[in-house]
Amino acid sequence: MNSTLASYAASYRQANDEAEALVQPLTAEQFNWKPDATSWSVAECLVHLNTANAPYAAAIRERIAEGGPQGQGPFRYGWFARMFVKSIAPEGTLKMKTAPSMNPKASQHDKAAVLDEFNAINATLLEQVERAEGLDVSKIRIASPFLKAMRLPVGAFLEALAGHELRHLRQAQRVTEHPGFPKA
């Protein structure tokens, strides 16, 4: 696998490992606990990722199945794609409002079901990274399922989604470090 795709794959594996390590030891109360009414719980961070990533995973799977120009990387993306990737990266400092369609529904969430869905979506994304081997992921484009006018390279979406996962997993970790977080 080329180095660009290998780094995307490593990020998805890292996200899986971090999600498992974070969520498995939590009780249902801890999983659903919120620091305040405007903050998300650990559960809501993962539900948001599931809500956001599932449509992208399906669109990327469809587009990669169609094939396209061949290329081995390293892949370069235009300024808008780079800005998009950077804006939702784990180290990004820009706090953004989530689009209403991607907001988690407030309620009690089942830990096993949420984590299973996260792992399944992540497995689909990781599979697409592997299936993209040999394709020029900087030239194959898809429209965002949430904003059809935004058409970016598949590679940029694969990189952005991996970063987005890590960003929200860091957010979920911070919830568990809050002074009011329930003790097991």
N, C-alpha and C positions, 0 to 999 in steps of 0.2 A: 504494500500500500504506500502511496506517495506520502511525503512528510506532512503536507497540508491536511489531507484526509485523516492521516494517523493522529494528528493533534485534535481533530474534531472527535474522533472515536475515543481518544483518551479522556476528553472532557465529558462525554456522555457516560463513560465508565466511572469516572470520578463522581459525577452527579448521582449515579446509582448507589455507589458506596456511601456517599455522604448522606443520602436520603435514608438508607437502611440504618446506618449508625445513629442518625438523629432520631428517627421515628420509632424503631423497635423497642427501646427501653421505656417509652412514654406510656403512661396510663391514658385512658380515654379522656379523663379530666384534663391532664396536661396537654394532650394533643389538641384539644378544643379551647384551651384557655387563651384569653385575649388580655393584653395589658390595659386596654381601654376600649371604648366603643368605636374609636376610629382606626384602631390598629388591627392587624390580622393575627390570627392564631397560627400555630404551626400547620394545622389542618388547612386553613384557608390559603396559606402560601402554596401548598401542594395542589389544592383544588384549582387555584389560579393557573398553575403550570399545566395541569391536565386540560383545563378549559382552553388555554391559549395554544398548547402544543398539538393537541389531537388534530385539528383541522390542517395545520401546517404539515404534520406527518403524512396525512392522507394525500395532500397536494404534492408533496415532494415525492412520495412513493409513485404516484401516477406519472409524474413528469420524468422521473428517472427511468421508469419502465419504457417510456417512449424512446429513450436513447438520445443521441445528439452528437455534437462535435467531440472529437477525441482530444485528450490532453492529459499531461502528467503533472502539471504544476511546476513551480509554485504558482498559485492563482492570484491574480490581482483584480481587485474590484474598484469600481468608480468611487468618486468622493461620497455620493449619497449612500451607497451600500456600506462604505467604511464608517460613515457617520452613524448609520443605523446600528451596525454591529457594536460600535463603541458606546452608543447611548444606553444599551442594555447589558453591557458587560459587567461582570461581578465587581470590578474595581471602579465602575462608573460612579461618579459623585452626584450626578444629576438625578434628583428625585422627580419622578414623573407620575402623573395621575394615570390610573389604569382605565382603559376604555370600559364603559359600562358593560359591554357584552362579554368582557373577560373578568369581571369582578366575581369573586366567589359568592355563592349564596350563603347568607348567614344562617347557620344551624349547627347542630351537632353532626359531625362527620365520623363515619366508621373508619378507624385507622387502617385496618387490613384492606378494605375496599379501595381507599384513596391511594395507598401505597402500591397495591396491585395494579391499579390503573396507571400510576406514574411509571412503574417498571415496564408495563406493556407498551406504553407510548414511547418510552425511551428505547426499548428493544427495537421498535419499528424505526426510529430515527437512526439508531446504530446500524441496523440492517441497510438503510438507505446510504449511509456513508460507505459501507462496504460495497454495495452495488454500484456506487458512483465511480469506483476504481476504473481508470481508463477514460472517463468522460471529462470534458473541460467544464467543470462546474462554475466557471466564471462566465461562460457563454450561454448556458442553459438557464432560462428565466422562468419564474412563475409569479403570478399575482398573489399578493397577500390575501388569505381568505377573509380577513377583516377589513381590508382597504384595497379593493380591486385595482385602483389607480396606481398602487405601489407595486411595481414589477421589479424584482431584484433577482440576481443570480441565485440559483439553488445553493451554491456554496456559501454565499453570504447568509442565507437563511439558516443553513446547517450550523454555521459558526455562531450566529446570533442566538439561536435557540439554546445551544449548549451554554453560552454565557448567561443567558436569561435564567436558565435552571440554577446555575451556580449562584447567581445574584440572589434569587429568592430563597435558596437553601441557606445562604448566609443570614438573610433576614429572619428565617425560621429559627436559626441557631441563636440569634440575638433575643428572640422571644424567650427561649429557655434560660437565658442569662439574666432576665429581668428580675429585680429584687422581689417582686410579688409572685413570681412563678411558683405554682403549687409544688410542694414536696411530695415525693412518692409515698 
